[in-house]
Amino acid sequence: MGVPYAVRSEVLETLRAAPPLVQCLTNSVVTNVTANVLLSAGAAPAMVDITDEAGPFAAVASAVLINLGTPQPEQRLADLEAAQAAKKAGTPWVLDPVAIGALTHRTALAHRLLGMSPDVVRGNASEIIALAGLGGGGRGPETSDDVDGAREAAHAVAARTGGVVAVSGPVDLITDGTRTVRVGGGSAMLTRMTGGGCALGALIGAFVAAARTGGAAPVSDLDAVVACHAFYSAAAERAAARSEGPGSFQPALLDALAGLGRDAVASTPVTEEDR
């Protein structure tokens, strides 16, 4: 059973008042949509993903996303460089272990990066299960497991990193290993466009950065990630209502991200598991 959860929707206002600069080491398929999602929400993207630049930039960025969707050799080195620099500088960073499990190079890299303690890990159920060493992954970037089946794996990954783990699905599961929150809403249309989940990883970085720098009342990383998912779900729901299919959904999503305020975020169905 779940109990009511108060979404810290004020993080959205903090983000828009002082736009965080999010460094994206992401895959070549989704760079455009990732940048546009950040811009539409009110943050600023920077696609700095080559060696000798990734590390220095991570030290001054507000947040870093490392997405393993198309891990070319130089980008793999840049990922490690950025993660190390972010950790040293105290820059929050997000790991998105896209399609790990059966694919050798990205799986090895994901486990190496996991050992560098990302602040947030975001993925689908199969990716999180594979990262925890409890399964072989899904069908490429598509999950073959459901969110509830990834609950144990999410807690295991959170215990290892000391951070937050977010599992995307029809109802998202977000945990820091102690508290577990479910975020509903959203739209299945997100799975019919390129980069719907990958862009969410970048947006999570923006929300965590904003939560750490703004407001008198402290906001935990868990609460920031939940607020991000609630915002994204609300935007996807609005976009789906205004579109006829995937082709019109993507621009509608960008418009929704730009137009939604904290009231819409607070109205997203969110519950916390009994402790």
N, C-alpha and C positions, 0 to 999 in steps of 0.2 A: 504494500500500500504506500502511496505517496502522501506527503504533507505539503501544504502551501509553501511556495518559495517566492520571496520578493526579489524580482530582477533589479539589479542595480543599473537602471536605464540611464542614470545621470552620466555614465561613462561616455555615452554617445555625444552628449553636449560638451564634455571635456575634450573629446577627440576633435570636434568641429571648431572649438575655440582655439586650440593649439594643434594643428594637424601633425601627427607623427610621420616621420620619414621612414618608410619600410623598405629595407633592402631585400630584393627578391632574387634568390638563386633558384630559378624555377625552370620548368621544362619548356622547350621551344614551341610546343603546341598551344600553350595557354598564356603566353606573355601579354598579349594584347588585352584579353578579358581580365586578367589579374590586375593590370595597371588601371583599367577602366573601373573595375569594382572599387579599388582603393580611392580613386579620384571621386567617384560618385558618392561614396560614403563620407568623404571629407578628409581623407588621408592623402599622403603623397608617396608615389612609388619610385623606386630606383633599381633598375635592373643591372646591378653590378655583380658580375659572376665570373670574372677571370682572375687568375692567380696574380698576386702582387697588388691587386686592387681590392679584392674581396675582404681580406683581413683588415687593412686600414679603414675601409669604409664601415665595416661592421662595428668598429670601435666608436664611431661617431653617429651611426644611425640610431633611430629610436627603437627599432625592432628589426629582426632578421627572419626571413622565411627560407628554409632549405627544403626544396621539393625534388624528389628523385625520379621524376617522370621520364626524362631523357638524359641520363647521366653520362655525358661525353667525358673523355679522359681529363681534359683540363678543368671542366666544371667539377668533377669529383675531387680534384685537388683543391679547388677554390672552396668547395663545401667545407672541407676539413679546416682550411685556413680561416674561413668566416666563423665557424663554430667555436674554434679556439679563441679567436679574438673577441667574439661576443661574450664568451664566458669570462674572460679576463677583464673586460670593460664593464661587465654588469648589464650588457644589452640583452633584453629578453629575446629568445629565439625559438622558432617553431620548426619541428621536423614533420614533414609529410612523406611517409615511406611508400610512395606510389608503386603498386604492383610487385611488392617484395614477396618472397616465398620461393617460387620455382626459378626465378631469374637470378643468376649467380652474382654478377657484379653489384647490382643495386642492393641485394640482400646483405652481402658482406659489408658494404658501405653503410647501410642503415644500422647494422649492429655496432659498427665502429662509432658512428655518430651518437647512437643511444648511450654509449659509454661516456660521452661528453656532456651528459645531463641536460638535454633540452628542457626549456621551461614548459613547453607544451608539445605534445605529440598529437597529431590529428590524422585520422585515416578512416577507411571503411572497416567493417568488422573483420574481413579476412586479412587485411593488412595488419591490424592490431594483434590478431591471433598469431600471425606469422612472426611478428616482431617479438612477441612473448615466448616464441619457441614452442607454441602449442598447436601449430598447424602448418600446412604447406602453401597457404595463400589462395587467392581466388583465380578467376579467369582474366589474367592481365590486371587492368585497373578496376575490373568489376568484382564485386564481392560475391562469394558463394556461401556466405554465412550470414546469420541475422545478428542484430545488435545485442539481443539478450545472450546469444551464444558467445559474445566477445566480452561479457562482463568480467569474468575471471581474468582474462588476459589484460584487460584495461587496468584492473587493480594491480596486477603483477608489474606491468610497465610503469605505473605511477610509483609503486614502491621502489623500483629500481632507480628511477630518475629523481624522485623527490618533487616531481612536477605534476602537471595536469595532463590527462589523456581525454581526448574527445573522439567518440566513435559516431560517425555519421550514418543516418538511416532514416526510415520513416519517422521514428522518434529517436532523437539523438541522445546518447548517453555520455555524460561528462563527469569525470571523477578525479579527485586528488589522492585517492587511495583510502580516504577516510569518509568523505562526503561524496554522494553520488546523486546527480541531478539529471532529470529527463526533460528534454525540450521538444515539444510537439510543433504542430503547424507546418509551414513550408509547402513544398509542392514537388511531386514526382518529376515535373518538367525540368528540374535542375539536373536530372540524370540524362536528359535528352539534349543538352548543350555541352560543348567542350569547355572544360575549365570550371564548372560549377563548384566542385569540391576543392580544387586547387586554389581558386581565388579565395575561398573561405579561410584557408590556411594563412594567407597574407593578411586578411582582415582580422583574424585572431591576434596576430602580432600587433596590429594597430591598436586594438582594444586593450591588450595587456599593457602596452606602452602608455596609453592614455590613463589607464587606471593607476599606474605607478607614479604618475607625475601630477595628477590633478586632484583637487578637492581636499577638504579638511578631514572628512571621514575616510578612513582607509578602505580600499577595495582589494580583496584578494585576487590572485590570478584566476582561481576557480570562478569567482563571481564575474570577472571580466570576460572569461571564455563563455560563460553562460549568457551574459548580456549580448555578446557577439552573435551567438547562435540564435538567440531570440530575435535580434534585429534582422539577421539574414533570413530567418524563417518567415518573419512578417513581410519582408520585401518580396520573397518568392511567392508567397500566397497572394499578395496584391498583384504582382506581375502576371501570375497565371490567370487571374480573373479578368485581366485586360488583354490577353493575347489569344491567338487562335491556334498556335503551335510553336514549335521550337524557334522558328525564324523570327517571330514577333516577340517571343518570350525574352530573349536576351536583351534587346534594347529596353523592354518594359521593366526588366529587373534593374537595369542601371537607373532608370527614372525613379523607380520605387526606392532604391537605396538613397538617392539624393533627396527624395521628398518626405520620407518617413521621419517622424520625431519620436521622442521618448515615450509618448503615450501609446503608440503602436507597439513599441518594444515591450512595455509593461503588460500589454494585453495578450501576449503570446502565452499559450498554455505551458507552464513550467511547474514541475513538482520535484521534491526532494525525497529520496528514499528514507524510510524510518531508520533511525540509528539505534 
